């Protein structure tokens, strides 16, 4: 009679490459939000400095970073799921 084996599963799944890319995407969004700030005339400081564009704030990069920031789970949620968070 064959002996059955019990498969032991870990409590949390190992991190996936997709989860790591979410964390790096969140870090990129945070860096963009830190750089693309409003100046006293209501223009984006990074767009003016780096690209010589007079772009009203929020610029398209800032708007993208805000959307990413709102869609990425909080670090507590990632930790609860056993995913890496930085």
PEPENOR-V469515 format. One record per residue. SS is DSSP state (hx for helix, st for strand, lp for the rest). BURIAL is 1 if it has 24 or more other C-alpha atoms within 12 Angstrom, else 0. Layout:
BEGIN
<<SS/BURIAL> <SS/BURIAL>>
END
This chain:
BEGIN
<<lp/0> <lp/0> <lp/0> <lp/0> <lp/0> <lp/0> <lp/0> <lp/0> <lp/0> <lp/0> <lp/0> <lp/0> <lp/0> <lp/0> <lp/0> <lp/0> <hx/0> <hx/0> <hx/1> <hx/0> <hx/0> <hx/1> <hx/1> <hx/0> <hx/1> <hx/1> <hx/0> <hx/0> <hx/1> <hx/1> <hx/0> <hx/1> <hx/1> <hx/0> <hx/1> <lp/1> <lp/1> <st/0> <lp/0> <lp/0> <lp/0> <lp/0> <st/0> <st/1> <hx/1> <hx/1> <hx/1> <hx/0> <hx/0> <hx/0> <hx/0> <lp/0> <lp/0> <lp/0> <lp/1> <st/0> <lp/1> <lp/1> <lp/1> <hx/0> <hx/1> <hx/1> <hx/0> <hx/0> <hx/1> <hx/1> <hx/0> <hx/1> <hx/1> <hx/0> <hx/0> <lp/1> <lp/0> <lp/0> <hx/0> <hx/0> <hx/0> <hx/0> <hx/0> <hx/0> <lp/0> <lp/0> <lp/1> <lp/1> <lp/1> <lp/0>>
END
